[in-house]
Amino acid sequence: MNHVAFYLTIYLNDHNYASAKEGIEYNYLADFLDYFFIRKCFPSTPGSLRSMASSIKKFYTFMYEKKLIEKKEYDDFRFYMKESIDTWCKDCKNHNEGISIY
């Protein structure tokens, strides 16, 4: 719950002024997990990033099961989370080792 609360309140609400429903969009997730989390949350490690991503995934699974988001949104979300998580973890590792990721 703490991970999801952080994503919803600190990142989406305070940083981007987006709703929980909008937070399923790739641009918010990628910016949060591949930029904000890596640079602003200490200690950020590939393991802590995976844990955060897993919590967010469980939250959106719950929203889908309660019919608060559409099937296409949920399917797209699952696809890009699966396709991106390894890259985000690699970026986190590189950032921690002082290797420029951008």
C-alpha positions in Angstrom: 0.0 0.0 0.0 2.8 2.4 0.8 4.3 2.0 -2.7 0.9 2.7 -4.4 0.2 5.6 -2.0 3.6 7.1 -2.9 2.9 6.8 -6.7 -0.6 8.2 -6.4 0.0 11.1 -4.0 3.6 12.1 -4.3 4.1 11.5 -8.0 0.7 11.7 -9.7 -1.0 14.2 -7.5 1.8 16.5 -6.4 4.0 16.2 -9.5 1.7 15.7 -12.4 -1.8 16.5 -11.1 -3.0 13.3 -12.7 -5.7 10.9 -11.4 -5.2 7.3 -10.4 -7.0 6.3 -13.6 -4.7 8.4 -15.7 -1.7 6.9 -13.9 -2.1 3.7 -15.9 -0.8 5.5 -19.0 2.7 4.6 -20.2 4.0 8.2 -20.1 3.3 8.5 -16.4 4.6 5.0 -15.5 7.8 5.4 -17.6 8.5 8.9 -16.2 7.9 7.6 -12.7 9.8 4.3 -12.8 12.6 5.2 -15.3 13.3 8.8 -14.1 11.6 10.0 -10.9 12.0 6.8 -8.9 15.6 6.2 -9.9 16.7 9.8 -9.1 14.5 10.9 -6.3 13.9 7.8 -4.2 16.9 6.6 -2.2 18.0 4.0 -2.1 16.7 3.1 -5.5 17.9 -0.3 -6.7 16.7 -2.7 -9.4 15.1 -4.7 -6.6 13.2 -1.8 -5.1 12.2 -0.7 -8.6 10.7 -4.1 -9.3 8.9 -4.0 -5.9 7.4 -0.6 -6.7 6.4 -1.8 -10.2 4.8 -5.0 -8.7 2.8 -2.9 -6.2 1.6 -0.6 -9.0 0.7 -3.7 -11.1 -1.4 -5.1 -8.3 -3.2 -1.8 -7.8 -4.2 -1.6 -11.5 -5.2 -5.3 -11.4 -7.5 -4.4 -8.6 -8.9 -1.5 -10.5 -9.5 -3.7 -13.5 -11.2 -6.4 -11.4 -13.5 -3.7 -10.0 -14.2 -2.5 -13.5 -12.7 1.0 -12.9 -10.5 0.7 -16.0 -11.2 -0.8 -19.4 -9.8 -4.1 -20.6 -7.8 -2.5 -23.4 -6.2 0.0 -20.9 -5.3 -2.9 -18.6 -4.0 -5.1 -21.4 -1.8 -2.3 -22.7 -0.5 -1.6 -19.2 0.5 -5.2 -18.6 2.2 -5.3 -22.0 4.3 -2.2 -21.5 5.2 -3.1 -17.9 6.4 -6.5 -19.1 8.3 -5.0 -22.0 9.9 -2.2 -20.0 10.8 -3.4 -16.6 14.1 -4.9 -17.5 15.2 -1.7 -19.3 14.1 0.4 -16.3 16.1 -1.9 -13.9 19.1 -1.7 -16.1 18.8 2.1 -16.2 18.6 2.1 -12.4 21.7 -0.1 -12.1 23.6 2.1 -14.5 22.5 5.3 -12.7 23.7 3.9 -9.4 27.1 3.1 -11.0 27.4 6.6 -12.3 26.8 5.6 -15.9 24.7 8.2 -17.8 21.5 6.6 -19.0 20.3 9.6 -21.2 
